[in-house]
Amino acid sequence: MLSSVETMSDDPRRTLGALGERLAGEHLERAGYSILERNFRCPAGELDLVAASERALVFCEVKTRVAGGRSGPAGPLDAIGPAKRRRLRALAGEWLDRHRGDRPYRAMVRFDAIGVTVNRAGGLLALEHVEDAF
C-alpha cells in the first residue's frame, strides 16, 4: 500500500511510481519472466524494468495512475508518446552496450508497456501488460 512506500520518498510521484514498478515486476515474475534490472539509469534517463523470458529480452516502461486522479493523461499507457518511445529505444541501446559481455543476448528484443491503476490507498485496481507495445 502507498502508506508503507511513502516512507521511502517525500515525493508522491516517486512513491506512486515505485509502487507501480513493484507491482509490474511481481506481475512479470508470476508470468515467468526474470527481472534482470530495475531502474537502470544513465545520463539519457531511466529504464523501469529489464526482463527476460525464454523468447525475448524485454525493456518495460511502467506507468502508474491513481483512479480518479486529476493529473496527466486519462489512462496510464496514454502517457507513453513518441518522444518517450524514442528515448526508451536509446536507453535500451545503452543498456545493451553496457551488458554486451554479460550474456549472449541473442533473443528477440521487445518493448513492453505496463499500465498500473491503484486506488488512493495503493491497492491494485488494474494492470494492463501490452507486449511489443512499440
OpenMM code with the backbone's topology and positions (N, CA, C; nanometers):
from openmm import Vec3, app, unit

residues = "MET LEU SER SER VAL GLU THR MET SER ASP ASP PRO ARG ARG THR LEU GLY ALA LEU GLY GLU ARG LEU ALA GLY GLU HIS LEU GLU ARG ALA GLY TYR SER ILE LEU GLU ARG ASN PHE ARG CYS PRO ALA GLY GLU LEU ASP LEU VAL ALA ALA SER GLU ARG ALA LEU VAL PHE CYS GLU VAL LYS THR ARG VAL ALA GLY GLY ARG SER GLY PRO ALA GLY PRO LEU ASP ALA ILE GLY PRO ALA LYS ARG ARG ARG LEU ARG ALA LEU ALA GLY GLU TRP LEU ASP ARG HIS ARG GLY ASP ARG PRO TYR ARG ALA MET VAL ARG PHE ASP ALA ILE GLY VAL THR VAL ASN ARG ALA GLY GLY LEU LEU ALA LEU GLU HIS VAL GLU ASP ALA PHE".split()
positions = [
    Vec3(0.0829, -0.1181, 0.0000),
    Vec3(0.0000, 0.0000, 0.0000),
    Vec3(0.0875, 0.1247, 0.0000),
    Vec3(0.0322, 0.2334, -0.0418),
    Vec3(0.1084, 0.3566, -0.0502),
    Vec3(0.1681, 0.3980, 0.0835),
    Vec3(0.0949, 0.3821, 0.1925),
    Vec3(0.1434, 0.4299, 0.3207),
    Vec3(0.2781, 0.3682, 0.3578),
    Vec3(0.2987, 0.2404, 0.3277),
    Vec3(0.4259, 0.1779, 0.3614),
    Vec3(0.5369, 0.2212, 0.2666),
    Vec3(0.5016, 0.2600, 0.1464),
    Vec3(0.6018, 0.3019, 0.0493),
    Vec3(0.6349, 0.4489, 0.0681),
    Vec3(0.5426, 0.5271, 0.1201),
    Vec3(0.5626, 0.6703, 0.1334),
    Vec3(0.6829, 0.7047, 0.2191),
    Vec3(0.7190, 0.6205, 0.3115),
    Vec3(0.8329, 0.6485, 0.3960),
    Vec3(0.9634, 0.6484, 0.3172),
    Vec3(0.9634, 0.5876, 0.1992),
    Vec3(1.0835, 0.5810, 0.1176),
    Vec3(1.1131, 0.7131, 0.0479),
    Vec3(1.0120, 0.7954, 0.0262),
    Vec3(1.0307, 0.9174, -0.0506),
    Vec3(0.9285, 1.0215, -0.0077),
    Vec3(0.9722, 1.1474, -0.0087),
    Vec3(0.8802, 1.2561, 0.0217),
    Vec3(0.8066, 1.3032, -0.1032),
    Vec3(0.8445, 1.2511, -0.2187),
    Vec3(0.7838, 1.2897, -0.3455),
    Vec3(0.6730, 1.1900, -0.3795),
    Vec3(0.5452, 1.2335, -0.3743),
    Vec3(0.4342, 1.1407, -0.4009),
    Vec3(0.4421, 1.0747, -0.5385),
    Vec3(0.4943, 1.1454, -0.6392),
    Vec3(0.5053, 1.0849, -0.7724),
    Vec3(0.6050, 0.9705, -0.7733),
    Vec3(0.7176, 0.9895, -0.7064),
    Vec3(0.8167, 0.8810, -0.6989),
    Vec3(0.7619, 0.7625, -0.6203),
    Vec3(0.6891, 0.7936, -0.5144),
    Vec3(0.6292, 0.6881, -0.4335),
    Vec3(0.5313, 0.6070, -0.5170),
    Vec3(0.4462, 0.6760, -0.5914),
    Vec3(0.3490, 0.6092, -0.6770),
    Vec3(0.4197, 0.5284, -0.7851),
    Vec3(0.5217, 0.5866, -0.8459),
    Vec3(0.5978, 0.5156, -0.9486),
    Vec3(0.6647, 0.3903, -0.8955),
    Vec3(0.7220, 0.3994, -0.7755),
    Vec3(0.7874, 0.2836, -0.7148),
    Vec3(0.6860, 0.1729, -0.6872),
    Vec3(0.5673, 0.2105, -0.6424),
    Vec3(0.4619, 0.1117, -0.6181),
    Vec3(0.4234, 0.0423, -0.7482),
    Vec3(0.4013, 0.1202, -0.8526),
    Vec3(0.3644, 0.0621, -0.9818),
    Vec3(0.4719, -0.0287, -1.0374),
    Vec3(0.5978, 0.0117, -1.0246),
    Vec3(0.7075, -0.0710, -1.0742),
    Vec3(0.7186, -0.2013, -0.9948),
    Vec3(0.6946, -0.1947, -0.8649),
    Vec3(0.6967, -0.3169, -0.7839),
    Vec3(0.5850, -0.4119, -0.8280),
    Vec3(0.4634, -0.3578, -0.8462),
    Vec3(0.3508, -0.4405, -0.8893),
    Vec3(0.3750, -0.4980, -1.0290),
    Vec3(0.4312, -0.4176, -1.1180),
    Vec3(0.4606, -0.4657, -1.2541),
    Vec3(0.5667, -0.5751, -1.2506),
    Vec3(0.6704, -0.5574, -1.1691),
    Vec3(0.7742, -0.6593, -1.1571),
    Vec3(0.7186, -0.7902, -1.1041),
    Vec3(0.6312, -0.7816, -1.0038),
    Vec3(0.5672, -0.9018, -0.9498),
    Vec3(0.4829, -0.9712, -1.0565),
    Vec3(0.4129, -0.8919, -1.1369),
    Vec3(0.3328, -0.9476, -1.2462),
    Vec3(0.4217, -1.0224, -1.3448),
    Vec3(0.5322, -0.9595, -1.3839),
    Vec3(0.6224, -1.0235, -1.4798),
    Vec3(0.6798, -1.1532, -1.4237),
    Vec3(0.7193, -1.1520, -1.2981),
    Vec3(0.7751, -1.2740, -1.2378),
    Vec3(0.6705, -1.3856, -1.2331),
    Vec3(0.5462, -1.3521, -1.1997),
    Vec3(0.4398, -1.4536, -1.1998),
    Vec3(0.4180, -1.5099, -1.3402),
    Vec3(0.4437, -1.4266, -1.4415),
    Vec3(0.4248, -1.4696, -1.5803),
    Vec3(0.5471, -1.5445, -1.6345),
    Vec3(0.6488, -1.5653, -1.5506),
    Vec3(0.7641, -1.6440, -1.5928),
    Vec3(0.8852, -1.5654, -1.6390),
    Vec3(0.8823, -1.4351, -1.6267),
    Vec3(0.9973, -1.3530, -1.6645),
    Vec3(1.0974, -1.3483, -1.5498),
    Vec3(1.2225, -1.3276, -1.5843),
    Vec3(1.3266, -1.2990, -1.4860),
    Vec3(1.3549, -1.1498, -1.4933),
    Vec3(1.3556, -1.0833, -1.3804),
    Vec3(1.3891, -0.9406, -1.3784),
    Vec3(1.5405, -0.9297, -1.3763),
    Vec3(1.5975, -0.8693, -1.4795),
    Vec3(1.7420, -0.8539, -1.4896),
    Vec3(1.7891, -0.7258, -1.4234),
    Vec3(1.7070, -0.6218, -1.4314),
    Vec3(1.7464, -0.4936, -1.3732),
    Vec3(1.6233, -0.4078, -1.3510),
    Vec3(1.6289, -0.3311, -1.2419),
    Vec3(1.5244, -0.2343, -1.2091),
    Vec3(1.5893, -0.0964, -1.2077),
    Vec3(1.5201, -0.0011, -1.2651),
    Vec3(1.5638, 0.1389, -1.2617),
    Vec3(1.7061, 0.1595, -1.3124),
    Vec3(1.7355, 0.1058, -1.4303),
    Vec3(1.8650, 0.1300, -1.4939),
    Vec3(1.8733, 0.2782, -1.5295),
    Vec3(1.9783, 0.3441, -1.4788),
    Vec3(1.9938, 0.4876, -1.5026),
    Vec3(2.1234, 0.5153, -1.5768),
    Vec3(2.1139, 0.6126, -1.6669),
    Vec3(2.2311, 0.6652, -1.7356),
    Vec3(2.1990, 0.8121, -1.7658),
    Vec3(2.2918, 0.8873, -1.8211),
    Vec3(2.2644, 1.0290, -1.8445),
    Vec3(2.1399, 1.0574, -1.9300),
    Vec3(2.1021, 0.9626, -2.0160),
    Vec3(1.9866, 0.9846, -2.1046),
    Vec3(1.8529, 0.9599, -2.0349),
    Vec3(1.8544, 0.8970, -1.9162),
    Vec3(1.7280, 0.8713, -1.8488),
    Vec3(1.7287, 0.7402, -1.7736),
    Vec3(1.6103, 0.6803, -1.7610),
    Vec3(1.5941, 0.5587, -1.6805),
    Vec3(1.5024, 0.4591, -1.7495),
    Vec3(1.5435, 0.3321, -1.7434),
    Vec3(1.4578, 0.2213, -1.7847),
    Vec3(1.3953, 0.1644, -1.6579),
    Vec3(1.2640, 0.1470, -1.6581),
    Vec3(1.1973, 0.0972, -1.5380),
    Vec3(1.2349, -0.0470, -1.5074),
    Vec3(1.2128, -0.1360, -1.6035),
    Vec3(1.2406, -0.2781, -1.5832),
    Vec3(1.3046, -0.3372, -1.7084),
    Vec3(1.4044, -0.4209, -1.6868),
    Vec3(1.4611, -0.5015, -1.7945),
    Vec3(1.4386, -0.6456, -1.7511),
    Vec3(1.3701, -0.7206, -1.8352),
    Vec3(1.3324, -0.8578, -1.8005),
    Vec3(1.3656, -0.9508, -1.9163),
    Vec3(1.3659, -1.0784, -1.8849),
    Vec3(1.3914, -1.1783, -1.9891),
    Vec3(1.2930, -1.2929, -1.9744),
    Vec3(1.2462, -1.3386, -2.0890),
    Vec3(1.1677, -1.4617, -2.0954),
    Vec3(1.2497, -1.5590, -2.1788),
    Vec3(1.1956, -1.6747, -2.2044),
    Vec3(1.2679, -1.7706, -2.2881),
    Vec3(1.2854, -1.7187, -2.4300),
    Vec3(1.1934, -1.6334, -2.4739),
    Vec3(1.1946, -1.5880, -2.6131),
    Vec3(1.2438, -1.4469, -2.6343),
    Vec3(1.2453, -1.3634, -2.5286),
    Vec3(1.2727, -1.2222, -2.5532),
    Vec3(1.3435, -1.1546, -2.4373),
    Vec3(1.4226, -1.0556, -2.4732),
    Vec3(1.4770, -0.9597, -2.3786),
    Vec3(1.3804, -0.8419, -2.3828),
    Vec3(1.3250, -0.8041, -2.2687),
    Vec3(1.2152, -0.7083, -2.2667),
    Vec3(1.2536, -0.5833, -2.1895),
    Vec3(1.2407, -0.4698, -2.2561),
    Vec3(1.2553, -0.3399, -2.1921),
    Vec3(1.1137, -0.2913, -2.1650),
    Vec3(1.0835, -0.2710, -2.0374),
    Vec3(0.9451, -0.2465, -1.9984),
    Vec3(0.9285, -0.1089, -1.9346),
    Vec3(0.8415, -0.0299, -1.9903),
    Vec3(0.8050, 0.1001, -1.9342),
    Vec3(0.6793, 0.0818, -1.8505),
    Vec3(0.6813, 0.1338, -1.7290),
    Vec3(0.5688, 0.1215, -1.6372),
    Vec3(0.5127, 0.2604, -1.6094),
    Vec3(0.3835, 0.2740, -1.6244),
    Vec3(0.3141, 0.3991, -1.5905),
    Vec3(0.2053, 0.3669, -1.4906),
    Vec3(0.1979, 0.4475, -1.3865),
    Vec3(0.1036, 0.4221, -1.2777),
    Vec3(0.0161, 0.5441, -1.2560),
    Vec3(-0.1106, 0.5194, -1.2331),
    Vec3(-0.2071, 0.6265, -1.2045),
    Vec3(-0.2934, 0.5860, -1.0862),
    Vec3(-0.3406, 0.6883, -1.0143),
    Vec3(-0.4382, 0.6672, -0.9078),
    Vec3(-0.5757, 0.6879, -0.9696),
    Vec3(-0.6645, 0.5929, -0.9492),
    Vec3(-0.8005, 0.6038, -1.0034),
    Vec3(-0.8655, 0.7319, -0.9506),
    Vec3(-0.9257, 0.8058, -1.0405),
    Vec3(-0.9920, 0.9293, -1.0019),
    Vec3(-0.8984, 1.0475, -0.9867),
    Vec3(-0.7683, 1.0265, -1.0125),
    Vec3(-0.6729, 1.1374, -1.0046),
    Vec3(-0.6968, 1.2365, -1.1167),
    Vec3(-0.6486, 1.3571, -1.0986),
    Vec3(-0.6770, 1.4631, -1.1961),
    Vec3(-0.5601, 1.4983, -1.2866),
    Vec3(-0.4400, 1.4529, -1.2553),
    Vec3(-0.3257, 1.4965, -1.3349),
    Vec3(-0.2898, 1.3944, -1.4419),
    Vec3(-0.2348, 1.4442, -1.5502),
    Vec3(-0.1845, 1.3572, -1.6553),
    Vec3(-0.2929, 1.3011, -1.7447),
    Vec3(-0.2499, 1.2173, -1.8421),
    Vec3(-0.3449, 1.1545, -1.9340),
    Vec3(-0.4438, 1.0647, -1.8594),
    Vec3(-0.5547, 1.0371, -1.9236),
    Vec3(-0.6615, 0.9584, -1.8611),
    Vec3(-0.6139, 0.8210, -1.8168),
    Vec3(-0.5504, 0.7478, -1.9066),
    Vec3(-0.5026, 0.6135, -1.8743),
    Vec3(-0.3521, 0.6126, -1.8615),
    Vec3(-0.2979, 0.5210, -1.7832),
    Vec3(-0.1528, 0.5199, -1.7649),
    Vec3(-0.0744, 0.5023, -1.8948),
    Vec3(-0.1229, 0.4177, -1.9841),
    Vec3(-0.0478, 0.3921, -2.1071),
    Vec3(-0.0546, 0.5080, -2.2062),
    Vec3(-0.1505, 0.5978, -2.1873),
    Vec3(-0.1604, 0.7150, -2.2745),
    Vec3(-0.0418, 0.8095, -2.2578),
    Vec3(0.0339, 0.7916, -2.1508),
    Vec3(0.1475, 0.8797, -2.1227),
    Vec3(0.2747, 0.8410, -2.1983),
    Vec3(0.2706, 0.7335, -2.2760),
    Vec3(0.3899, 0.6892, -2.3483),
    Vec3(0.3778, 0.7335, -2.4938),
    Vec3(0.4204, 0.8549, -2.5180),
    Vec3(0.4104, 0.9129, -2.6518),
    Vec3(0.5347, 0.8869, -2.7347),
    Vec3(0.5387, 0.9437, -2.8562),
    Vec3(0.6501, 0.9202, -2.9487),
    Vec3(0.7868, 0.9616, -2.8934),
    Vec3(0.7947, 1.0746, -2.8242),
    Vec3(0.9241, 1.1187, -2.7703),
    Vec3(0.9732, 1.0223, -2.6635),
    Vec3(0.8841, 0.9767, -2.5778),
    Vec3(0.9196, 0.8810, -2.4729),
    Vec3(0.9659, 0.7495, -2.5360),
    Vec3(0.8993, 0.7053, -2.6404),
    Vec3(0.9377, 0.5813, -2.7083),
    Vec3(1.0779, 0.5916, -2.7677),
    Vec3(1.1083, 0.7054, -2.8285),
    Vec3(1.2424, 0.7260, -2.8854),
    Vec3(1.3477, 0.7211, -2.7752),
    Vec3(1.3192, 0.7859, -2.6632),
    Vec3(1.4138, 0.7864, -2.5520),
    Vec3(1.4331, 0.6451, -2.4964),
    Vec3(1.3266, 0.5684, -2.4864),
    Vec3(1.3372, 0.4314, -2.4355),
    Vec3(1.4208, 0.3439, -2.5289),
    Vec3(1.4084, 0.3633, -2.6576),
    Vec3(1.4908, 0.2870, -2.7528),
    Vec3(1.6387, 0.3211, -2.7355),
    Vec3(1.6679, 0.4502, -2.7167),
    Vec3(1.8070, 0.4916, -2.6952),
    Vec3(1.8607, 0.4349, -2.5635),
    Vec3(1.7794, 0.4355, -2.4604),
    Vec3(1.8202, 0.3793, -2.3314),
    Vec3(1.8454, 0.2284, -2.3425),
    Vec3(1.7634, 0.1601, -2.4190),
    Vec3(1.7835, 0.0164, -2.4394),
    Vec3(1.9167, -0.0086, -2.5088),
    Vec3(1.9494, 0.0752, -2.6061),
    Vec3(2.0792, 0.0625, -2.6728),
    Vec3(2.1941, 0.0811, -2.5756),
    Vec3(2.1802, 0.1771, -2.4857),
    Vec3(2.2829, 0.1997, -2.3832),
    Vec3(2.2936, 0.0780, -2.2907),
    Vec3(2.1795, 0.0231, -2.2491),
    Vec3(2.1804, -0.0958, -2.1624),
    Vec3(2.2496, -0.2121, -2.2328),
    Vec3(2.2167, -0.2336, -2.3592),
    Vec3(2.2781, -0.3427, -2.4355),
    Vec3(2.4286, -0.3229, -2.4491),
    Vec3(2.4716, -0.1985, -2.4747),
    Vec3(2.6149, -0.1704, -2.4844),
    Vec3(2.6862, -0.2030, -2.3533),
    Vec3(2.6267, -0.1641, -2.2417),
    Vec3(2.6900, -0.1870, -2.1116),
    Vec3(2.6892, -0.3343, -2.0705),
    Vec3(2.5987, -0.4120, -2.1254),
    Vec3(2.5856, -0.5529, -2.0858),
    Vec3(2.6251, -0.6499, -2.1968),
    Vec3(2.6925, -0.6004, -2.2960),
    Vec3(2.7284, -0.6830, -2.4117),
    Vec3(2.8059, -0.8087, -2.3720),
    Vec3(2.8978, -0.7980, -2.2787),
    Vec3(2.9791, -0.9133, -2.2411),
    Vec3(2.9160, -1.0019, -2.1349),
    Vec3(2.8073, -0.9574, -2.0750),
    Vec3(2.7456, -1.0337, -1.9662),
    Vec3(2.6871, -1.1663, -2.0124),
    Vec3(2.6075, -1.1597, -2.1140),
    Vec3(2.5371, -1.2787, -2.1658),
    Vec3(2.5202, -1.2622, -2.3167),
    Vec3(2.5048, -1.3718, -2.3831),
    Vec3(2.4787, -1.3603, -2.5277),
    Vec3(2.3304, -1.3290, -2.5516),
    Vec3(2.2950, -1.2027, -2.5515),
    Vec3(2.1550, -1.1643, -2.5716),
    Vec3(2.1190, -1.1779, -2.7188),
    Vec3(2.0887, -1.2998, -2.7571),
    Vec3(2.0520, -1.3255, -2.8959),
    Vec3(1.9019, -1.3348, -2.9127),
    Vec3(1.8308, -1.3293, -2.8027),
    Vec3(1.6850, -1.3366, -2.8090),
    Vec3(1.6298, -1.2108, -2.8743),
    Vec3(1.5082, -1.2206, -2.9144),
    Vec3(1.4380, -1.1068, -2.9697),
    Vec3(1.4325, -0.9957, -2.8632),
    Vec3(1.4502, -0.8724, -2.9053),
    Vec3(1.4361, -0.7576, -2.8164),
    Vec3(1.2963, -0.7018, -2.8353),
    Vec3(1.2329, -0.6716, -2.7226),
    Vec3(1.0942, -0.6262, -2.7275),
    Vec3(1.0757, -0.5110, -2.6298),
    Vec3(0.9840, -0.4218, -2.6642),
    Vec3(0.9478, -0.3099, -2.5775),
    Vec3(0.8038, -0.3299, -2.5330),
    Vec3(0.7863, -0.3525, -2.4042),
    Vec3(0.6533, -0.3713, -2.3467),
    Vec3(0.6160, -0.2481, -2.2660),
    Vec3(0.4873, -0.2339, -2.2415),
    Vec3(0.4367, -0.1272, -2.1554),
    Vec3(0.3404, -0.1902, -2.0557),
    Vec3(0.3504, -0.1450, -1.9327),
    Vec3(0.2572, -0.1913, -1.8296),
    Vec3(0.1929, -0.0691, -1.7665),
    Vec3(0.0608, -0.0656, -1.7722),
    Vec3(-0.0162, 0.0397, -1.7086),
    Vec3(-0.0755, -0.0134, -1.5793),
    Vec3(-0.0513, 0.0578, -1.4705),
    Vec3(-0.0993, 0.0161, -1.3390),
    Vec3(-0.1938, 0.1230, -1.2865),
    Vec3(-0.3103, 0.0813, -1.2417),
    Vec3(-0.4051, 0.1724, -1.1783),
    Vec3(-0.4296, 0.1234, -1.0368),
    Vec3(-0.4118, 0.2147, -0.9409),
    Vec3(-0.4321, 0.1817, -0.7999),
    Vec3(-0.5378, 0.2745, -0.7412),
    Vec3(-0.5941, 0.2335, -0.6278),
    Vec3(-0.6860, 0.3223, -0.5574),
    Vec3(-0.6038, 0.4165, -0.4690),
    Vec3(-0.6705, 0.5066, -0.4014),
    Vec3(-0.5995, 0.6068, -0.3206),
    Vec3(-0.5194, 0.5451, -0.2061),
    Vec3(-0.5562, 0.4268, -0.1622),
    Vec3(-0.4830, 0.3579, -0.0554),
    Vec3(-0.3662, 0.2770, -0.1104),
    Vec3(-0.3501, 0.2717, -0.2424),
    Vec3(-0.2403, 0.1971, -0.3036),
    Vec3(-0.2756, 0.0560, -0.3434),
    Vec3(-0.4025, 0.0194, -0.3330),
    Vec3(-0.4445, -0.1146, -0.3734),
    Vec3(-0.4568, -0.1254, -0.5246),
    Vec3(-0.4134, -0.2354, -0.5784),
    Vec3(-0.4180, -0.2576, -0.7227),
    Vec3(-0.5620, -0.2706, -0.7709),
    Vec3(-0.5984, -0.1885, -0.8689),
    Vec3(-0.7300, -0.1974, -0.9325),
    Vec3(-0.7203, -0.2628, -1.0691),
    Vec3(-0.6146, -0.2283, -1.1439),
    Vec3(-0.5995, -0.2833, -1.2789),
    Vec3(-0.4526, -0.2817, -1.3183),
    Vec3(-0.4142, -0.3815, -1.3962),
    Vec3(-0.2797, -0.3883, -1.4511),
    Vec3(-0.2943, -0.4364, -1.5955),
    Vec3(-0.2461, -0.3555, -1.6882),
    Vec3(-0.2534, -0.3896, -1.8295),
    Vec3(-0.1110, -0.4035, -1.8835),
    Vec3(-0.0794, -0.5229, -1.9325),
    Vec3(0.0529, -0.5524, -1.9882),
    Vec3(0.0388, -0.5647, -2.1395),
    Vec3(0.1015, -0.4737, -2.2117),
    Vec3(0.0987, -0.4756, -2.3577),
    Vec3(0.2355, -0.5202, -2.4069),
    Vec3(0.2422, -0.6412, -2.4604),
    Vec3(0.3665, -0.6907, -2.5174),
    Vec3(0.3904, -0.6257, -2.6525),
    Vec3(0.5169, -0.6002, -2.6822),
    Vec3(0.5563, -0.5405, -2.8099),
    Vec3(0.4759, -0.4126, -2.8362),
    Vec3(0.4704, -0.3268, -2.7361),
    Vec3(0.3877, -0.2062, -2.7413),
    Vec3(0.4364, -0.1027, -2.8424),
    Vec3(0.5688, -0.1025, -2.8679),
    Vec3(0.6222, -0.0063, -2.9647),
    Vec3(0.7568, -0.0520, -3.0153),
] * unit.nanometer
topology = app.Topology()
chain = topology.addChain("A")
for resn in residues:
    res = topology.addResidue(resn, chain)
    for name in ("N", "CA", "C"):
        topology.addAtom(name, app.Element.getBySymbol(name[0]), res)
